[in-house]
Amino acid sequence: MLVSAKEMLNKARDGKYAVGQFNINNLEWTKAILLTAQENNSPVILGVSEGAGKYMCGYRTVVGMVNGMLEELKITVPVALHLDHGTYEGALKAIEAGFSSVMFDGSHYPIDENIEKTKEIIRIAGEKGVSVEAEVGSIGGEEDGVMGAGEIADPNECKLIADLGVTMLAAGIGNIHGKYPANWKGLDFDALAKIKAATGNVPLVLHGGTGIPADMIQKAISLGVAKINVNTECQLAFAEATRKYIEAGKDLQGKGFDPRKLLAPGFEAIKAVVKEKMELFGSINKA
């Protein structure tokens, strides 16, 4: 059964580890992440962007697939199904469809409007036991057409949003989506410490987990980050494994063209990335 992200993130915050959010794009992705979580006794958050939700035939289809897998694969670790960078309308639709967690990304609105809309989402989600993530200061890079410059969040604005009762808060600290450029300056830990001081006990979220060096990840966790999002890294690993399979001509041997065979190396590659991240985040055996 899907659970809200609240309990798993509060436990992570107190235990000084982080729960990974791994974005899903199809059945293989979902199955790979759920099996890896179960094998490593780790809580996990399945992230769905609005674009990926549309690609997978809508939020109801996603909820049906995930719930079916939890049952068929006998998944007993805590699993949250989370809308990533949701619009106001998208968050409402995901809650209605049966998501157990939503992110309302109001970071591009003026702070007053971000507060008003976040309040309303918290009220509606709260009635259904759904956890809510909010964002202050846009995350750099591009995710499903949403561009962010990588702003450093204002600790006072973070406090205003945290005080509304959000379950978790994504705050920009120089992190970006996608691959990091060669001239990237790294995470701003002074900003993170100030945000943590301003927001108290709210678990913090680090978006753009792909490509951040391990020592920076660990330092961020020590400063209150309890949820880390990974997407691009799984995509790159999946693409590379699939390319190697085809370049080796394996799709031309016997029944190698069967999609179940063709996608198997990519599936294993995702599992390897997810396990590596769970080890780095410290969530193994924390279910």
C-alpha positions, 0 to 999 in steps of 0.5 A, a space after each residue: 500500500 502506498 504511504 505518504 512521504 511524511 513518516 519516512 522523511 521525518 525518520 530520515 531527518 532524525 537518523 541523518 540519512 536521506 530517502 531517494 526519489 527516483 523518477 519513473 518513466 515506464 513499467 521497467 523503470 518502476 519495477 526496477 526501482 521497487 525491486 531494488 528498494 525491497 532487496 535493500 530494505 530501503 524506503 523509496 519515493 517514486 517521482 512522476 513529472 507531469 510530462 512523464 504522467 502524460 506519457 504513461 497515459 495519465 495519473 490513474 494509469 500510473 497509480 494502477 500500475 504501481 499499486 498492482 506492482 506493490 501487490 504482485 512483487 510483494 513489496 513491504 518497504 514504505 513506498 510513496 508515489 509523488 508528483 514531481 514539480 506539479 502545477 496547481 491543477 496537476 497536484 489536485 489531479 494527482 491527489 484525486 487519482 490516488 498519489 500519496 504525495 505531491 509537490 506543488 512547485 510555486 517557485 515561479 510565482 511571487 511569494 504571496 501567490 506561492 503561499 496562497 496556492 501552497 496553503 490550499 494544496 496543503 488543506 486538500 492533501 491533508 484531508 486525504 493524508 497526502 504529503 506535500 512538498 513546496 519549492 522556494 527559489 527555482 532549481 536550475 536546469 530544465 525538467 520537462 520544459 520547466 527552466 530554472 536558473 538555479 537561484 539560491 533560496 531566501 531563508 525568510 521565504 523558506 520560513 514563510 512556506 515551511 510555517 504553512 505546514 508543508 511536509 518537506 521543502 525544496 530550496 535552491 542551493 545552487 543545484 540544477 537538473 540534468 548534467 552539471 556544467 564544468 564551471 559549476 560552483 558546487 552547493 552553497 552550504 552556507 545558504 543550506 545552513 541558513 535555510 535549515 536554521 530558518 525552517 526548523 524541523 522541516 525535512 529539506 529536499 535536494 533536487 538535481 541529485 545526478 552528478 553531485 559529488 558524494 562528499 557534497 551529498 553527505 554534507 547536505 544530509 548532515 545539514 538537514 536534507 532528507 530527500 534527494 531526487 535522482 532522474 537523469 542518472 537512471 536515464 543515462 545508465 538505461 540508454 548506455 546499456 541499451 546502446 551497448 546491447 544493440 551495438 553488439 548486435 544482440 538484437 539480431 541474434 535469436 529472439 534478441 529483438 524481443 522487447 523483454 530481452 532488449 530492455 533487460 540490460 537497461 533494467 539491470 542498469 537502473 537497478 545498479 544506479 538505484 542501489 548505489 544511490 541508496 548506499 550513498 544516501 544511507 537508506 539501506 535497511 532503514 525500512 
